[in-house]
Amino acid sequence: MKERYIRWWTPHLSRDFEMLVFGEGRGLPLILFPTSFGRHSQNKDFGLTDAVAWYVDTGRITIYCPDGIDAESWYNKGIHPADRVRTHNAYENVILHDVFDFARRECNCHRVAVSGASFGGYHAANIAFRHPEGVSHLISLSGAFDIKQFLDGYYDDSCYFHNPPDYLAGCNDPWRYGHMGLILGTGEWDSCRDENYRLSGILNAKGVKHFLDDRRWCGHEWNYWREMLPYYLSLL
């Protein structure tokens, strides 16, 4: 695979931001988020990008692996929970206005696909459901979707609108998601299995079509995610 390292200064975080890109700007742009505390190289380091190299080399997808800042936002116990949400908002703006725009220009596409494993699945799902106009597909691998555990009991409107199980349950316009291909991957040994069933139940109640894949002999580890992602890409 052709690999590129990109670094730029972003006004949304007032600092440099890093990203790895795999492919030549052809096919479907896939934004692949890291897991908790993961950096832009994590999905490469654990072999997830290599697992879908065929899709890259044949021009079906181009993968964009942005940096993560969870240690500065959700996991940052040194700041107030409201500031954790504000920090995440800044990160979301980088993804929306820098990463999405770059990927769409390169691939000449109106929308992007988003994916991630574990807490990367949260990032993918949250941005897809908050900004469906820019997303064509969501592929979550053992996603963890509820962010209340990071808020120390604090909860306001900003928290609510970054917590998919809550704002989707209160959604009055589920038709906004009708164009998206939604895949929630989990397994019988997955520590986030209940979260995936909960989110699937909410989507079912809202009439939002999606695929909940509950796999046998599958847990919450990279070796399972390396099997899941190429299979899900084959369904697109």
matplotlib code that plots the C-alpha trace (Angstrom):
import matplotlib.pyplot as plt

x = [0.0, 1.1, 1.4, 1.6, 2.3, 0.5, 1.0, -0.6, -1.4, -5.1, -6.9, -9.4, -6.8, -4.3, -1.5, -0.2, -2.2, -1.0, -2.6, -1.5, -3.1, -3.1, -3.9, -3.9, -7.1, -9.3, -12.5, -14.4, -12.6, -12.6, -11.8, -10.4, -10.3, -7.8, -8.9, -8.6, -5.3, -4.4, -2.4, -2.5, -0.2, -2.1, -4.3, -1.2, 0.9, -1.8, -2.2, -5.8, -4.8, -2.8, -5.9, -7.7, -4.7, -6.5, -9.2, -6.6, -4.4, -7.3, -8.5, -11.8, -10.9, -8.4, -7.9, -7.3, -6.1, -6.3, -4.7, -6.6, -6.7, -8.7, -6.1, -6.8, -10.6, -12.6, -9.8, -8.5, -9.3, -7.4, -10.1, -13.8, -16.1, -17.6, -14.0, -13.6, -16.6, -15.3, -12.0, -13.7, -15.8, -12.5, -11.4, -14.6, -14.1, -10.7, -12.3, -15.2, -13.4, -9.9, -10.0, -13.4, -12.7, -9.3, -10.6, -13.6, -11.4, -8.9, -11.5, -13.9, -16.7, -19.6, -19.5, -17.0, -17.2, -16.2, -14.9, -13.1, -12.7, -13.7, -13.6, -12.7, -16.2, -17.6, -15.9, -17.1, -20.7, -20.9, -19.7, -21.9, -25.1, -24.3, -23.4, -25.1, -25.0, -21.3, -21.2, -22.2, -21.2, -20.6, -18.6, -18.2, -16.0, -16.9, -17.9, -18.3, -20.9, -21.8, -19.6, -21.2, -18.4, -16.1, -18.2, -18.0, -21.7, -21.8, -24.3, -25.5, -26.9, -23.4, -22.8, -26.3, -25.6, -22.3, -23.8, -25.4, -27.6, -29.3, -29.7, -30.7, -33.4, -34.7, -34.3, -37.4, -35.9, -34.5, -35.0, -31.7, -29.9, -31.8, -29.0, -26.2, -25.0, -24.8, -22.8, -22.4, -20.0, -19.7, -19.2, -20.1, -16.9, -17.0, -17.0, -19.0, -21.6, -24.4, -23.7, -24.1, -27.4, -28.6, -27.7, -29.2, -32.5, -32.6, -32.1, -34.8, -37.2, -36.6, -37.0, -33.3, -32.1, -28.7, -26.8, -26.0, -23.4, -23.0, -20.2, -19.4, -16.0, -15.3, -14.1, -12.7, -9.2, -7.3, -7.2, -11.0, -11.1, -8.7, -11.2, -14.2, -13.2, -12.4, -15.6, -17.7, -16.0, -16.9, -20.6, -20.5]
y = [0.0, 3.5, 5.2, 9.0, 10.9, 14.3, 16.9, 20.4, 23.2, 23.3, 26.3, 24.0, 22.8, 25.6, 23.1, 20.6, 17.5, 14.2, 11.6, 8.6, 8.0, 4.6, 4.7, 7.2, 9.2, 6.7, 5.0, 5.4, 7.5, 5.6, 7.6, 5.0, 6.2, 4.8, 3.2, 4.8, 6.7, 5.6, 7.7, 8.1, 5.1, 2.7, 1.0, 0.4, -0.9, -3.5, -4.6, -3.4, -1.4, -4.3, -6.5, -4.4, -3.8, -5.4, -2.9, -0.1, -1.5, -2.1, 1.5, 0.6, 2.6, 5.2, 5.0, 8.1, 7.5, 10.7, 11.2, 10.7, 13.1, 11.0, 11.6, 15.3, 15.0, 12.1, 10.5, 13.8, 13.7, 16.9, 19.1, 19.5, 17.2, 20.2, 21.0, 17.4, 17.8, 21.1, 19.6, 16.8, 19.4, 20.9, 17.4, 16.9, 20.1, 18.9, 15.7, 17.5, 20.5, 19.2, 15.5, 15.1, 17.9, 16.6, 13.1, 14.3, 16.5, 13.7, 11.0, 13.4, 12.2, 14.0, 11.7, 9.6, 6.3, 6.1, 3.2, 2.3, -0.4, -0.1, 3.6, 4.3, 2.8, 5.5, 8.3, 6.8, 6.4, 9.7, 11.7, 9.7, 10.2, 13.8, 14.7, 12.1, 14.5, 13.9, 10.2, 7.4, 4.3, 3.5, 0.4, -0.1, -2.9, -3.7, -0.1, 1.4, 4.1, 5.5, 8.3, 8.8, 6.8, 9.7, 12.5, 11.8, 12.2, 15.6, 15.8, 18.8, 19.3, 19.1, 15.8, 14.5, 15.4, 13.5, 10.4, 8.3, 6.1, 9.2, 11.5, 8.7, 7.6, 11.1, 11.6, 12.9, 12.8, 9.3, 9.7, 11.6, 8.2, 6.4, 6.8, 5.4, 1.8, 1.0, -2.0, -2.8, -5.6, -7.5, -11.0, -13.4, -12.7, -8.9, -6.8, -4.2, -6.7, -5.3, -1.7, -2.9, -4.6, -1.5, 0.7, -1.7, -1.8, 2.0, 2.0, -0.6, 1.4, 4.4, 2.3, 2.9, 0.0, -1.5, -4.7, -6.0, -8.7, -10.9, -13.2, -16.6, -17.0, -13.3, -11.0, -7.5, -7.9, -6.8, -10.3, -10.3, -6.8, -7.7, -10.4, -8.2, -5.1, -6.7, -8.7, -5.6, -3.8, -6.7, -5.9, -2.3]
z = [0.0, -0.6, 2.8, 3.4, 6.6, 6.8, 9.5, 9.6, 12.0, 12.8, 14.3, 16.0, 18.5, 18.0, 17.3, 14.8, 14.0, 12.5, 10.2, 8.1, 4.7, 2.9, -0.8, -3.6, -3.1, -5.0, -4.2, -0.9, 1.7, 5.0, 8.2, 10.7, 14.3, 16.9, 20.1, 23.6, 23.9, 20.4, 18.0, 14.2, 13.8, 16.0, 13.3, 11.3, 14.2, 15.1, 11.5, 10.9, 7.8, 6.4, 6.9, 4.3, 2.0, -1.0, -0.9, -0.9, -3.6, -5.9, -5.5, -3.7, -0.6, 0.7, 4.5, 6.6, 10.1, 12.2, 15.5, 18.8, 21.7, 24.3, 26.9, 26.6, 26.6, 27.9, 30.0, 31.3, 35.0, 35.5, 34.0, 34.7, 32.7, 30.9, 29.7, 28.5, 26.3, 25.0, 24.2, 22.3, 20.4, 19.2, 18.1, 16.3, 14.4, 13.2, 11.9, 10.2, 8.8, 8.2, 7.8, 6.1, 3.7, 2.8, 2.2, 0.1, -2.1, -2.7, -3.5, -5.2, -3.0, -1.3, 1.8, 3.7, 5.6, 9.2, 11.3, 14.5, 17.1, 20.8, 21.7, 18.1, 17.4, 19.6, 17.7, 14.4, 15.6, 17.3, 14.3, 11.9, 13.9, 14.7, 11.1, 8.8, 5.9, 5.6, 6.2, 3.8, 6.0, 9.6, 10.5, 14.3, 15.6, 19.2, 19.7, 23.2, 22.9, 26.3, 27.5, 31.0, 32.6, 31.7, 33.3, 37.0, 37.4, 35.5, 32.7, 30.6, 27.1, 25.6, 27.2, 26.1, 22.4, 22.5, 24.0, 21.2, 23.3, 24.7, 21.8, 19.4, 21.8, 21.8, 18.0, 16.2, 12.7, 12.2, 8.4, 8.5, 8.8, 6.0, 3.4, 5.6, 5.6, 9.4, 10.7, 14.4, 14.8, 18.1, 19.4, 22.2, 24.1, 23.5, 26.6, 24.7, 23.4, 25.6, 24.4, 20.8, 21.5, 23.4, 20.4, 18.0, 20.0, 19.9, 16.1, 15.7, 17.8, 15.5, 12.3, 11.3, 9.1, 10.2, 10.5, 14.0, 13.5, 16.7, 15.9, 17.5, 19.1, 18.8, 21.5, 22.1, 20.6, 17.5, 16.0, 15.8, 14.4, 11.7, 10.5, 10.9, 8.9, 5.6, 5.8, 6.4, 3.5, 1.3, 2.0, 0.8]

ax = plt.figure().add_subplot(projection="3d")
ax.plot(x, y, z, "-o")
ax.set_aspect("equal")
plt.show()
